[in-house]
Amino acid sequence: MKGITAERVDDLTGFWSSGEEELEEEELILFDNVQFIYELALAQLELRSLGVEFEVTNGLREFKLLKEVDAEILKRKLAYFREIKGEYTDYFHITQKNRTRSVNQYLTHWIYPYKGKFHPQMIRALLNIIGLKKGDTVLDPFIGSGTTALEAQLLGINAVGIDISPLCVLQSRVKTESIEVLPLINEWKDEIQKRVNVNLFNLEKKSLNSEINKIPDEKVRNFYRMAKLVAVSDVARRKKEFSKAFRKNLELMVASAGDYVDVTEKLKLDLGSVDIRIGDTRALPLNDESIDGIVTSPPYSIALDYVTNDAHALKEMGLDPSEIREEFVGVRGKGEKKIELYNEDMKKSLEEMYRVLKRGRYAAIVIGDATYQGKKIETVKFVIDYAENIGFKLLKNIDKIIFGLYNVMQKENILIFVKGDLDLAEDKKYRCRGARAPKTCR
């Protein structure tokens, strides 16, 4: 059955009811943009983690259910499936609230052009795959642009995000917290916009900063600080005029936060709590075995210099890029020393992840090998070997193609670990779901 995923649902006959009367009672149908082998693998793992027995049909596009399921649960949680038994999934409705040209930048995901972002659909699937439920707590110790926190929030999973970068913490907070203060954001909008009429860029920003600093509510203040940084980024990267960039992005940010409020109300989502703070993954400010799951991607600092890439925003925040460089994982040093320091940082980070994760729970780590000074750096093997050395057990290793860093990286790996050995029953429960499970599972 042909779908309408490529079209905006709200461009049809109404956002929340569009086309649903035309859907047939098919079993499970993938999104049209699911194209890669790793996505199909994650889609199947997602079903198995939810106890679904299935058979893949129609050229790998549809899934036939082999046993009755709770369709409501699947509709609320699934990431890679557009339809379940003739009804659109929550994720389908959520992704229609998108004010960008990128299919993955719905709701507030788009705010700030941070390089190396997670694919939100993959993160939603991984949260399901590692068995996290409403009320559980997921940790992303390299929170970056906040994708894990936002997707966990949508699923009702509590999220803790840690990052050494004040810029990462700011954008992650704005994406997840602004919906709480949207009326106050709108109250300040006119006053803030009055401050972007001066033609001289530096005077304009000084006036704007002064007005933003008057805002008493921290979440509202952060929202406008972020709007300014998005405009600063447009000036630095796209040679845009600051006033126009600020006004345009502010309107989009307010509208996107409004979309998030709307989707929450219409789908009756019980959002998870979010705790995002500045911290060092090499010394996590968390208690032993306090976390139910980990979903993260360590920085590709060998392949991507995060400090240089966001230097304009960091300077605007009053930070000295040359000073904070020494605090970032993998950015310190040169040549062989840089690789050595990166490996030492990763060892400490893995040890901390192991310490805070509850026994028998899972950690999903997305990592890739890179080329540095013409030499391949086998980061994936290093992470697997060290993680298993400290007590993790590798359950899955899925290849994932990536785009945008082909000069230094061509693929990354989705590694799923469990803390400690699973007993036979739990191991079979994880690996042996689905009609095509190994004979040893039967």
Secondary structure, DSSP 8 states (H G I E B T S, - for coil): ----TTS-GGGTT-TTTTTGGG----SEEE-TT--SHHHHHHHHHHHHHTT--EEEETTTTEEEESS---HHHHHHH-SSEEEETTEE-HHHHHHH---SSSTT-TTTTTSS--TT---HHHHHHHHHHTT--TT-EEEESS-TTSHHHHHHHHHT-EEEEEES-HHHHHHHHHHHHGGGGHHHHHHHHHHHHGGG--SSHHHHHHHHHHHHTT--SHHHHHHHHHHHHHHHHHHHHH---HHHHHHHHHHHHHHHHHHHHHHHHHTT-----EEEEE--GGG-SS-TT-EEEEEE----TTT--HHHHTHHHHHHTT--HHHHGGGSTTTSS-HHHHHHHHHHHHHHHHHHHHHHEEEEEEEEEEE--EEETTEEE-HHHHHHHHHHHTTEEEEEEEEEE--S-TTT-SEEEEEEEEES---HHHHHHHH--STT--GGG-
